[in-house]
Amino acid sequence: MVHMTKRLAKVVQTCSGYPSQWDAWTTDGQYLYLRYRHGVGSVERQPDQDVDSWGANPASMLREWNDGTDKGVISLEDFLTAAGLELAAGADVS
């Protein structure tokens, strides 16, 4: 897995409950799928938000961690900190 700081230009929360998940785009246009469930957070690089376009490529996993809590809800701020991601100045967050 690759660990690098990426700046996010746009983040859209697609589920606020269990699991917490977001669609996100980096400042260079790369789509990322962010998910947190059972205390496990993950950041996947995918072609776009259409799950039918996703493949089972292990290289798509940029970051994964387990905080040992078994929780399914996390704030975006806490997720970004744990994932090593940050919002770009003026990022569109909804």
PATORBA-881001 format. One record per residue: x negated, y, z of N, C-alpha, C in turn; residue in three letters. Coordinates in steps of 0.001 Angstrom, whole numbers, padded with zeros to 6 digits, always signed. Layout:
<nodes>
<node><n_x>X</n_x><n_y>Y</n_y><n_z>Z</n_z><ca_x>X</ca_x><ca_y>Y</ca_y><ca_z>Z</ca_z><c_x>X</c_x><c_y>Y</c_y><c_z>Z</c_z><resn>ALA</resn></node>
...
</nodes>
This chain:
<nodes>
<node><n_x>-000834</n_x><n_y>-001185</n_y><n_z>+000000</n_z><ca_x>+000000</ca_x><ca_y>+000000</ca_y><ca_z>+000000</ca_z><c_x>-000876</c_x><c_y>+001245</c_y><c_z>+000000</c_z><resn>MET</resn></node>
<node><n_x>-000399</n_x><n_y>+002256</n_y><n_z>-000656</n_z><ca_x>-001124</ca_x><ca_y>+003508</ca_y><ca_z>-000759</ca_z><c_x>-000566</c_x><c_y>+004482</c_y><c_z>+000265</c_z><resn>VAL</resn></node>
<node><n_x>-001454</n_x><n_y>+005188</n_y><n_z>+000978</n_z><ca_x>-000993</ca_x><ca_y>+006218</ca_y><ca_z>+001908</ca_z><c_x>-001577</c_x><c_y>+007542</c_y><c_z>+001449</c_z><resn>HIS</resn></node>
<node><n_x>-000715</n_x><n_y>+008436</n_y><n_z>+001061</n_z><ca_x>-001159</ca_x><ca_y>+009742</ca_y><ca_z>+000603</ca_z><c_x>-000087</c_x><c_y>+010757</c_y><c_z>+000951</c_z><resn>MET</resn></node>
<node><n_x>-000496</n_x><n_y>+011995</n_y><n_z>+001134</n_z><ca_x>+000476</ca_x><ca_y>+013037</ca_y><ca_z>+001418</ca_z><c_x>+001078</c_x><c_y>+013498</c_y><c_z>+000104</c_z><resn>THR</resn></node>
<node><n_x>+002382</n_x><n_y>+013474</n_y><n_z>+000043</n_z><ca_x>+003106</ca_x><ca_y>+013957</ca_y><ca_z>-001129</ca_z><c_x>+004044</c_x><c_y>+015050</c_y><c_z>-000665</c_z><resn>LYS</resn></node>
<node><n_x>+004198</n_x><n_y>+016052</n_y><n_z>-001485</n_z><ca_x>+005139</ca_x><ca_y>+017136</ca_y><ca_z>-001194</ca_z><c_x>+006425</c_x><c_y>+016873</c_y><c_z>-001954</c_z><resn>ARG</resn></node>
<node><n_x>+007531</n_x><n_y>+017042</n_y><n_z>-001245</n_z><ca_x>+008831</ca_x><ca_y>+016785</ca_y><ca_z>-001840</ca_z><c_x>+009502</c_x><c_y>+018089</c_y><c_z>-002221</c_z><resn>LEU</resn></node>
<node><n_x>+009978</n_x><n_y>+018156</n_y><n_z>-003469</n_z><ca_x>+010656</ca_x><ca_y>+019341</ca_y><ca_z>-003973</ca_z><c_x>+012168</c_x><c_y>+019265</c_y><c_z>-003741</c_z><resn>ALA</resn></node>
<node><n_x>+012694</n_x><n_y>+018023</n_y><n_z>-003714</n_z><ca_x>+014139</ca_x><ca_y>+017835</ca_y><ca_z>-003545</ca_z><c_x>+014379</c_x><c_y>+016551</c_y><c_z>-002765</c_z><resn>LYS</resn></node>
<node><n_x>+015315</n_x><n_y>+016621</n_y><n_z>-001798</n_z><ca_x>+015686</ca_x><ca_y>+015453</ca_y><ca_z>-001006</ca_z><c_x>+017207</c_x><c_y>+015453</c_y><c_z>-000852</c_z><resn>VAL</resn></node>
<node><n_x>+017836</n_x><n_y>+014330</n_y><n_z>-001188</n_z><ca_x>+019288</ca_x><ca_y>+014187</ca_y><ca_z>-001069</ca_z><c_x>+019564</c_x><c_y>+012977</c_y><c_z>-000182</c_z><resn>VAL</resn></node>
<node><n_x>+020229</n_x><n_y>+013206</n_y><n_z>+000949</n_z><ca_x>+020562</ca_x><ca_y>+012093</ca_y><ca_z>+001824</ca_z><c_x>+021716</c_x><c_y>+011311</c_y><c_z>+001206</c_z><resn>GLN</resn></node>
<node><n_x>+021515</n_x><n_y>+010008</n_y><n_z>+001008</n_z><ca_x>+022535</ca_x><ca_y>+009166</ca_y><ca_z>+000398</ca_z><c_x>+023260</c_x><c_y>+008300</c_y><c_z>+001419</c_z><resn>THR</resn></node>
<node><n_x>+022705</n_x><n_y>+008190</n_y><n_z>+002628</n_z><ca_x>+023362</ca_x><ca_y>+007480</ca_y><ca_z>+003722</ca_z><c_x>+022826</c_x><c_y>+008045</c_y><c_z>+005027</c_z><resn>CYS</resn></node>
<node><n_x>+023734</n_x><n_y>+008514</n_y><n_z>+005884</n_z><ca_x>+023295</ca_x><ca_y>+009119</ca_y><ca_z>+007150</ca_z><c_x>+023400</c_x><c_y>+008142</c_y><c_z>+008308</c_z><resn>SER</resn></node>
<node><n_x>+024014</n_x><n_y>+006997</n_y><n_z>+008071</n_z><ca_x>+024196</ca_x><ca_y>+006013</ca_y><ca_z>+009125</ca_z><c_x>+023161</c_x><c_y>+004917</c_y><c_z>+009043</c_z><resn>GLY</resn></node>
<node><n_x>+023623</n_x><n_y>+003728</n_y><n_z>+009170</n_z><ca_x>+022743</ca_x><ca_y>+002570</ca_y><ca_z>+009205</ca_z><c_x>+022762</c_x><c_y>+001876</c_y><c_z>+007858</c_z><resn>TYR</resn></node>
<node><n_x>+021777</n_x><n_y>+001990</n_y><n_z>+007014</n_z><ca_x>+020477</ca_x><ca_y>+002622</ca_y><ca_z>+007227</ca_z><c_x>+020482</c_x><c_y>+004112</c_y><c_z>+006873</c_z><resn>PRO</resn></node>
<node><n_x>+019469</n_x><n_y>+004817</n_y><n_z>+007342</n_z><ca_x>+019246</ca_x><ca_y>+006188</ca_y><ca_z>+006885</ca_z><c_x>+018493</c_x><c_y>+006071</c_y><c_z>+005567</c_z><resn>SER</resn></node>
<node><n_x>+018965</n_x><n_y>+006796</n_y><n_z>+004541</n_z><ca_x>+018251</ca_x><ca_y>+006727</ca_y><ca_z>+003262</ca_z><c_x>+018446</c_x><c_y>+008005</c_y><c_z>+002464</c_z><resn>GLN</resn></node>
<node><n_x>+017452</n_x><n_y>+008261</n_y><n_z>+001603</n_z><ca_x>+017424</ca_x><ca_y>+009478</ca_y><ca_z>+000802</ca_z><c_x>+016871</c_x><c_y>+009179</c_y><c_z>-000581</c_z><resn>TRP</resn></node>
<node><n_x>+017327</n_x><n_y>+009965</n_y><n_z>-001564</n_z><ca_x>+016672</ca_x><ca_y>+010065</ca_y><ca_z>-002858</ca_z><c_x>+015784</c_x><c_y>+011294</c_y><c_z>-002757</c_z><resn>ASP</resn></node>
<node><n_x>+014564</n_x><n_y>+011201</n_y><n_z>-003257</n_z><ca_x>+013640</ca_x><ca_y>+012333</ca_y><ca_z>-003165</ca_z><c_x>+012817</c_x><c_y>+012436</c_y><c_z>-004441</c_z><resn>ALA</resn></node>
<node><n_x>+012420</n_x><n_y>+013661</n_y><n_z>-004754</n_z><ca_x>+011576</ca_x><ca_y>+013915</ca_y><ca_z>-005917</ca_z><c_x>+010377</c_x><c_y>+014736</c_y><c_z>-005458</c_z><resn>TRP</resn></node>
<node><n_x>+009210</n_x><n_y>+014334</n_y><n_z>-005891</n_z><ca_x>+007989</ca_x><ca_y>+015058</ca_y><ca_z>-005551</ca_z><c_x>+007882</c_x><c_y>+016319</c_y><c_z>-006412</c_z><resn>THR</resn></node>
<node><n_x>+006945</n_x><n_y>+017164</n_y><n_z>-006078</n_z><ca_x>+006744</ca_x><ca_y>+018393</ca_y><ca_z>-006848</ca_z><c_x>+006304</c_x><c_y>+018101</c_y><c_z>-008279</c_z><resn>THR</resn></node>
<node><n_x>+005759</n_x><n_y>+016906</n_y><n_z>-008525</n_z><ca_x>+005385</ca_x><ca_y>+016556</ca_y><ca_z>-009906</ca_z><c_x>+006459</c_x><c_y>+015708</c_y><c_z>-010603</c_z><resn>ASP</resn></node>
<node><n_x>+007683</n_x><n_y>+015623</n_y><n_z>-009995</n_z><ca_x>+008807</ca_x><ca_y>+014982</ca_y><ca_z>-010651</ca_z><c_x>+008979</c_x><c_y>+013498</c_y><c_z>-010392</c_z><resn>GLY</resn></node>
<node><n_x>+008116</n_x><n_y>+012889</n_y><n_z>-009593</n_z><ca_x>+008226</ca_x><ca_y>+011455</ca_y><ca_z>-009304</ca_z><c_x>+009400</c_x><c_y>+011198</c_y><c_z>-008360</c_z><resn>GLN</resn></node>
<node><n_x>+010245</n_x><n_y>+010220</n_y><n_z>-008698</n_z><ca_x>+011361</ca_x><ca_y>+009830</ca_y><ca_z>-007837</ca_z><c_x>+010855</c_x><c_y>+008879</c_y><c_z>-006755</c_z><resn>TYR</resn></node>
<node><n_x>+011314</n_x><n_y>+009095</n_y><n_z>-005519</n_z><ca_x>+010996</ca_x><ca_y>+008220</ca_y><ca_z>-004396</ca_z><c_x>+012291</c_x><c_y>+007819</c_y><c_z>-003692</c_z><resn>LEU</resn></node>
<node><n_x>+012363</n_x><n_y>+006562</n_y><n_z>-003290</n_z><ca_x>+013484</ca_x><ca_y>+006044</ca_y><ca_z>-002503</ca_z><c_x>+012993</c_x><c_y>+005911</c_y><c_z>-001069</c_z><resn>TYR</resn></node>
<node><n_x>+013640</n_x><n_y>+006626</n_y><n_z>-000156</n_z><ca_x>+013257</ca_x><ca_y>+006628</ca_y><ca_z>+001256</ca_z><c_x>+014319</c_x><c_y>+005869</c_y><c_z>+002038</c_z><resn>LEU</resn></node>
<node><n_x>+013884</n_x><n_y>+004928</n_y><n_z>+002892</n_z><ca_x>+014851</ca_x><ca_y>+004106</ca_y><ca_z>+003630</ca_z><c_x>+014315</c_x><c_y>+003760</c_y><c_z>+005006</c_z><resn>ARG</resn></node>
<node><n_x>+015236</n_x><n_y>+003733</n_y><n_z>+005985</n_z><ca_x>+014889</ca_x><ca_y>+003356</ca_y><ca_z>+007359</ca_z><c_x>+015987</c_x><c_y>+002447</c_y><c_z>+007894</c_z><resn>TYR</resn></node>
<node><n_x>+015612</n_x><n_y>+001218</n_y><n_z>+008249</n_z><ca_x>+016585</ca_x><ca_y>+000240</ca_y><ca_z>+008752</ca_z><c_x>+015876</c_x><c_y>-000750</c_y><c_z>+009661</c_z><resn>ARG</resn></node>
<node><n_x>+016505</n_x><n_y>-001102</n_y><n_z>+010775</n_z><ca_x>+015933</ca_x><ca_y>-002036</ca_y><ca_z>+011756</ca_z><c_x>+014549</c_x><c_y>-001587</c_y><c_z>+012221</c_z><resn>HIS</resn></node>
<node><n_x>+014343</n_x><n_y>-000269</n_y><n_z>+012328</n_z><ca_x>+013055</ca_x><ca_y>+000262</ca_y><ca_z>+012764</ca_z><c_x>+011976</c_x><c_y>+000235</c_y><c_z>+011701</c_z><resn>GLY</resn></node>
<node><n_x>+012337</n_x><n_y>-000152</n_y><n_z>+010488</n_z><ca_x>+011365</ca_x><ca_y>-000228</ca_y><ca_z>+009387</ca_z><c_x>+011638</c_x><c_y>+000910</c_y><c_z>+008411</c_z><resn>VAL</resn></node>
<node><n_x>+010622</n_x><n_y>+001717</n_y><n_z>+008180</n_z><ca_x>+010708</ca_x><ca_y>+002792</ca_y><ca_z>+007201</ca_z><c_x>+009948</c_x><c_y>+002406</c_y><c_z>+005952</c_z><resn>GLY</resn></node>
<node><n_x>+010446</n_x><n_y>+002848</n_y><n_z>+004803</n_z><ca_x>+009747</ca_x><ca_y>+002550</ca_y><ca_z>+003554</ca_z><c_x>+009907</c_x><c_y>+003691</c_y><c_z>+002566</c_z><resn>SER</resn></node>
<node><n_x>+008874</n_x><n_y>+003847</n_y><n_z>+001762</n_z><ca_x>+008854</ca_x><ca_y>+004830</ca_y><ca_z>+000682</ca_z><c_x>+008487</c_x><c_y>+004061</c_y><c_z>-000582</c_z><resn>VAL</resn></node>
<node><n_x>+009409</n_x><n_y>+004037</n_y><n_z>-001539</n_z><ca_x>+009176</ca_x><ca_y>+003330</ca_y><ca_z>-002798</ca_z><c_x>+009173</c_x><c_y>+004306</c_y><c_z>-003962</c_z><resn>GLU</resn></node>
<node><n_x>+008236</n_x><n_y>+004114</n_y><n_z>-004860</n_z><ca_x>+008202</ca_x><ca_y>+004870</ca_y><ca_z>-006116</ca_z><c_x>+008980</c_x><c_y>+004050</c_y><c_z>-007137</c_z><resn>ARG</resn></node>
<node><n_x>+009997</n_x><n_y>+004674</n_y><n_z>-007738</n_z><ca_x>+010836</ca_x><ca_y>+003997</ca_y><ca_z>-008723</ca_z><c_x>+011001</c_x><c_y>+004928</c_y><c_z>-009927</c_z><resn>GLN</resn></node>
<node><n_x>+011455</n_x><n_y>+004391</n_y><n_z>-011078</n_z><ca_x>+011616</ca_x><ca_y>+005228</ca_y><ca_z>-012273</ca_z><c_x>+012622</c_x><c_y>+006362</c_y><c_z>-012058</c_z><resn>PRO</resn></node>
<node><n_x>+013742</n_x><n_y>+006066</n_y><n_z>-011393</n_z><ca_x>+014769</ca_x><ca_y>+007066</ca_y><ca_z>-011096</ca_z><c_x>+015721</c_x><c_y>+006465</c_y><c_z>-010076</c_z><resn>ASP</resn></node>
<node><n_x>+016785</n_x><n_y>+007176</n_y><n_z>-009731</n_z><ca_x>+017686</ca_x><ca_y>+006702</ca_y><ca_z>-008690</ca_z><c_x>+018649</c_x><c_y>+005599</c_y><c_z>-009141</c_z><resn>GLN</resn></node>
<node><n_x>+018639</n_x><n_y>+005212</n_y><n_z>-010394</n_z><ca_x>+019466</ca_x><ca_y>+004130</ca_y><ca_z>-010908</ca_z><c_x>+018837</c_x><c_y>+002782</c_y><c_z>-010518</c_z><resn>ASP</resn></node>
<node><n_x>+019414</n_x><n_y>+002104</n_y><n_z>-009510</n_z><ca_x>+018823</ca_x><ca_y>+000857</ca_y><ca_z>-009011</ca_z><c_x>+018704</c_x><c_y>-000215</c_y><c_z>-010085</c_z><resn>VAL</resn></node>
<node><n_x>+019504</n_x><n_y>-000126</n_y><n_z>-011137</n_z><ca_x>+019389</ca_x><ca_y>-001104</ca_y><ca_z>-012223</ca_z><c_x>+018082</c_x><c_y>-000955</c_y><c_z>-013000</c_z><resn>ASP</resn></node>
<node><n_x>+017423</n_x><n_y>+000178</n_y><n_z>-012855</n_z><ca_x>+016152</ca_x><ca_y>+000397</ca_y><ca_z>-013559</ca_z><c_x>+014950</c_x><c_y>-000046</c_y><c_z>-012719</c_z><resn>SER</resn></node>
<node><n_x>+015193</n_x><n_y>-000457</n_y><n_z>-011478</n_z><ca_x>+014097</ca_x><ca_y>-000835</ca_y><ca_z>-010587</ca_z><c_x>+013629</c_x><c_y>-002250</c_y><c_z>-010865</c_z><resn>TRP</resn></node>
<node><n_x>+012349</n_x><n_y>-002451</n_y><n_z>-010771</n_z><ca_x>+011770</ca_x><ca_y>-003777</ca_y><ca_z>-010903</ca_z><c_x>+011230</c_x><c_y>-004245</c_y><c_z>-009561</c_z><resn>GLY</resn></node>
<node><n_x>+010839</n_x><n_y>-005490</n_y><n_z>-009486</n_z><ca_x>+010286</ca_x><ca_y>-006056</ca_y><ca_z>-008254</ca_z><c_x>+008769</c_x><c_y>-005959</c_y><c_z>-008294</c_z><resn>ALA</resn></node>
<node><n_x>+008271</n_x><n_y>-004751</n_y><n_z>-008421</n_z><ca_x>+006835</ca_x><ca_y>-004514</ca_y><ca_z>-008501</ca_z><c_x>+006306</c_x><c_y>-004122</c_y><c_z>-007120</c_z><resn>ASN</resn></node>
<node><n_x>+005460</n_x><n_y>-004955</n_y><n_z>-006518</n_z><ca_x>+004950</ca_x><ca_y>-004625</ca_y><ca_z>-005190</ca_z><c_x>+004175</c_x><c_y>-003298</c_y><c_z>-005160</c_z><resn>PRO</resn></node>
<node><n_x>+003659</n_x><n_y>-002862</n_y><n_z>-006289</n_z><ca_x>+002921</ca_x><ca_y>-001602</ca_y><ca_z>-006343</ca_z><c_x>+003841</c_x><c_y>-000403</c_y><c_z>-006178</c_z><resn>ALA</resn></node>
<node><n_x>+005157</n_x><n_y>-000615</n_y><n_z>-006258</n_z><ca_x>+006093</ca_x><ca_y>+000495</ca_y><ca_z>-006088</ca_z><c_x>+006199</c_x><c_y>+000926</c_y><c_z>-004624</c_z><resn>SER</resn></node>
<node><n_x>+005775</n_x><n_y>+000073</n_y><n_z>-003686</n_z><ca_x>+005829</ca_x><ca_y>+000400</ca_y><ca_z>-002263</ca_z><c_x>+004632</c_x><c_y>+001298</c_y><c_z>-001919</c_z><resn>MET</resn></node>
<node><n_x>+004929</n_x><n_y>+002556</n_y><n_z>-001617</n_z><ca_x>+003868</ca_x><ca_y>+003495</ca_y><ca_z>-001265</ca_z><c_x>+003527</c_x><c_y>+003441</c_y><c_z>+000216</c_z><resn>LEU</resn></node>
<node><n_x>+004558</n_x><n_y>+003223</n_y><n_z>+001039</n_z><ca_x>+004334</ca_x><ca_y>+003223</ca_y><ca_z>+002492</ca_z><c_x>+005438</c_x><c_y>+002423</c_y><c_z>+003154</c_z><resn>ARG</resn></node>
<node><n_x>+005070</n_x><n_y>+001631</n_y><n_z>+004157</n_z><ca_x>+006042</ca_x><ca_y>+000897</ca_y><ca_z>+004956</ca_z><c_x>+005504</c_x><c_y>+000800</c_y><c_z>+006375</c_z><resn>GLU</resn></node>
<node><n_x>+006373</n_x><n_y>+000969</n_y><n_z>+007342</n_z><ca_x>+005959</ca_x><ca_y>+000869</ca_y><ca_z>+008739</ca_z><c_x>+007112</c_x><c_y>+000336</c_y><c_z>+009580</c_z><resn>TRP</resn></node>
<node><n_x>+006766</n_x><n_y>-000219</n_y><n_z>+010741</n_z><ca_x>+007749</ca_x><ca_y>-000713</ca_y><ca_z>+011692</ca_z><c_x>+007470</c_x><c_y>-000037</c_y><c_z>+013019</c_z><resn>ASN</resn></node>
<node><n_x>+008447</n_x><n_y>+000720</n_y><n_z>+013523</n_z><ca_x>+008226</ca_x><ca_y>+001422</ca_y><ca_z>+014787</ca_z><c_x>+008648</c_x><c_y>+000598</c_y><c_z>+016000</c_z><resn>ASP</resn></node>
<node><n_x>+009117</n_x><n_y>-000635</n_y><n_z>+015769</n_z><ca_x>+009455</ca_x><ca_y>-001540</ca_y><ca_z>+016849</ca_z><c_x>+010740</c_x><c_y>-001229</c_y><c_z>+017588</c_z><resn>GLY</resn></node>
<node><n_x>+011562</n_x><n_y>-000314</n_y><n_z>+017072</n_z><ca_x>+012766</ca_x><ca_y>+000093</ca_y><ca_z>+017792</ca_z><c_x>+014017</c_x><c_y>-000658</c_y><c_z>+017369</c_z><resn>THR</resn></node>
<node><n_x>+014047</n_x><n_y>-001238</n_y><n_z>+016182</n_z><ca_x>+015215</ca_x><ca_y>-001886</ca_y><ca_z>+015602</ca_z><c_x>+016357</c_x><c_y>-000905</c_y><c_z>+015337</c_z><resn>ASP</resn></node>
<node><n_x>+016053</n_x><n_y>+000410</n_y><n_z>+015332</n_z><ca_x>+017076</ca_x><ca_y>+001421</ca_y><ca_z>+015048</ca_z><c_x>+017344</c_x><c_y>+001495</c_y><c_z>+013547</c_z><resn>LYS</resn></node>
<node><n_x>+018455</n_x><n_y>+002144</n_y><n_z>+013210</n_z><ca_x>+018806</ca_x><ca_y>+002309</ca_y><ca_z>+011809</ca_z><c_x>+019027</c_x><c_y>+003751</c_y><c_z>+011426</c_z><resn>GLY</resn></node>
<node><n_x>+018899</n_x><n_y>+004651</n_y><n_z>+012397</n_z><ca_x>+019127</ca_x><ca_y>+006070</ca_y><ca_z>+012145</ca_z><c_x>+017866</c_x><c_y>+006841</c_y><c_z>+012527</c_z><resn>VAL</resn></node>
<node><n_x>+017460</n_x><n_y>+007749</n_y><n_z>+011646</n_z><ca_x>+016291</ca_x><ca_y>+008588</ca_y><ca_z>+011884</ca_z><c_x>+016541</c_x><c_y>+009927</c_y><c_z>+011201</c_z><resn>ILE</resn></node>
<node><n_x>+016039</n_x><n_y>+010997</n_y><n_z>+011776</n_z><ca_x>+016166</ca_x><ca_y>+012304</ca_y><ca_z>+011124</ca_z><c_x>+015193</c_x><c_y>+012379</c_y><c_z>+009955</c_z><resn>SER</resn></node>
<node><n_x>+015496</n_x><n_y>+013235</n_y><n_z>+009005</n_z><ca_x>+014587</ca_x><ca_y>+013421</ca_y><ca_z>+007877</ca_z><c_x>+013224</c_x><c_y>+013889</c_y><c_z>+008370</c_z><resn>LEU</resn></node>
<node><n_x>+013209</n_x><n_y>+014817</n_y><n_z>+009308</n_z><ca_x>+011937</ca_x><ca_y>+015335</ca_y><ca_z>+009836</ca_z><c_x>+011084</c_x><c_y>+014207</c_y><c_z>+010418</c_z><resn>GLU</resn></node>
<node><n_x>+011680</n_x><n_y>+013346</n_y><n_z>+011229</n_z><ca_x>+010924</ca_x><ca_y>+012240</ca_y><ca_z>+011830</ca_z><c_x>+010483</c_x><c_y>+011229</c_y><c_z>+010773</c_z><resn>ASP</resn></node>
<node><n_x>+011339</n_x><n_y>+010992</n_y><n_z>+009783</n_z><ca_x>+010974</ca_x><ca_y>+010069</ca_y><ca_z>+008711</ca_z><c_x>+009764</c_x><c_y>+010604</c_y><c_z>+007948</c_z><resn>PHE</resn></node>
<node><n_x>+009814</n_x><n_y>+011877</n_y><n_z>+007564</n_z><ca_x>+008712</ca_x><ca_y>+012460</ca_y><ca_z>+006799</ca_z><c_x>+007407</c_x><c_y>+012410</c_y><c_z>+007569</c_z><resn>LEU</resn></node>
<node><n_x>+007458</n_x><n_y>+012694</n_y><n_z>+008858</n_z><ca_x>+006252</ca_x><ca_y>+012647</ca_y><ca_z>+009690</ca_z><c_x>+005676</c_x><c_y>+011236</c_y><c_z>+009698</c_z><resn>THR</resn></node>
<node><n_x>+006521</n_x><n_y>+010237</n_y><n_z>+009938</n_z><ca_x>+006058</ca_x><ca_y>+008847</ca_y><ca_z>+009991</ca_z><c_x>+005522</c_x><c_y>+008373</c_y><c_z>+008639</c_z><resn>ALA</resn></node>
<node><n_x>+006107</n_x><n_y>+008883</n_y><n_z>+007556</n_z><ca_x>+005731</ca_x><ca_y>+008447</ca_y><ca_z>+006209</ca_z><c_x>+004549</c_x><c_y>+009216</c_y><c_z>+005633</c_z><resn>ALA</resn></node>
<node><n_x>+004141</n_x><n_y>+010303</n_y><n_z>+006288</n_z><ca_x>+003056</ca_x><ca_y>+011107</ca_y><ca_z>+005735</ca_z><c_x>+003500</c_x><c_y>+011958</c_y><c_z>+004563</c_z><resn>GLY</resn></node>
<node><n_x>+004786</n_x><n_y>+012319</n_y><n_z>+004551</n_z><ca_x>+005337</ca_x><ca_y>+013172</ca_y><ca_z>+003499</ca_z><c_x>+005643</c_x><c_y>+014540</c_y><c_z>+004082</c_z><resn>LEU</resn></node>
<node><n_x>+005769</n_x><n_y>+015520</n_y><n_z>+003227</n_z><ca_x>+006165</ca_x><ca_y>+016848</ca_y><ca_z>+003678</ca_z><c_x>+006991</c_x><c_y>+017540</c_y><c_z>+002619</c_z><resn>GLU</resn></node>
<node><n_x>+007807</n_x><n_y>+018471</n_y><n_z>+003081</n_z><ca_x>+008612</ca_x><ca_y>+019271</ca_y><ca_z>+002168</ca_z><c_x>+007766</c_x><c_y>+020388</c_y><c_z>+001569</c_z><resn>LEU</resn></node>
<node><n_x>+007929</n_x><n_y>+020631</n_y><n_z>+000294</n_z><ca_x>+007271</ca_x><ca_y>+021761</ca_y><ca_z>-000354</ca_z><c_x>+007998</c_x><c_y>+023040</c_y><c_z>+000068</c_z><resn>ALA</resn></node>
<node><n_x>+007320</n_x><n_y>+024150</n_y><n_z>-000026</n_z><ca_x>+007960</ca_x><ca_y>+025444</ca_y><ca_z>+000270</ca_z><c_x>+009174</c_x><c_y>+025598</c_y><c_z>-000634</c_z><resn>ALA</resn></node>
<node><n_x>+010309</n_x><n_y>+025955</n_y><n_z>-000055</n_z><ca_x>+011527</ca_x><ca_y>+026158</ca_y><ca_z>-000821</ca_z><c_x>+012204</c_x><c_y>+024883</c_y><c_z>-001299</c_z><resn>GLY</resn></node>
<node><n_x>+011862</n_x><n_y>+023749</n_y><n_z>-000694</n_z><ca_x>+012442</ca_x><ca_y>+022467</ca_y><ca_z>-001127</ca_z><c_x>+013969</c_x><c_y>+022494</c_y><c_z>-000996</c_z><resn>ALA</resn></node>
<node><n_x>+014633</n_x><n_y>+021834</n_y><n_z>-001915</n_z><ca_x>+016085</ca_x><ca_y>+021689</ca_y><ca_z>-001914</ca_z><c_x>+016428</c_x><c_y>+020440</c_y><c_z>-001106</c_z><resn>ASP</resn></node>
<node><n_x>+017052</n_x><n_y>+020625</n_y><n_z>+000076</n_z><ca_x>+017403</ca_x><ca_y>+019507</ca_y><ca_z>+000951</ca_z><c_x>+018906</c_x><c_y>+019517</c_y><c_z>+001169</c_z><resn>VAL</resn></node>
<node><n_x>+019545</n_x><n_y>+018378</n_y><n_z>+000854</n_z><ca_x>+020997</ca_x><ca_y>+018282</ca_y><ca_z>+001068</ca_z><c_x>+021355</c_x><c_y>+016894</c_y><c_z>+001557</c_z><resn>SER</resn></node>
</nodes>
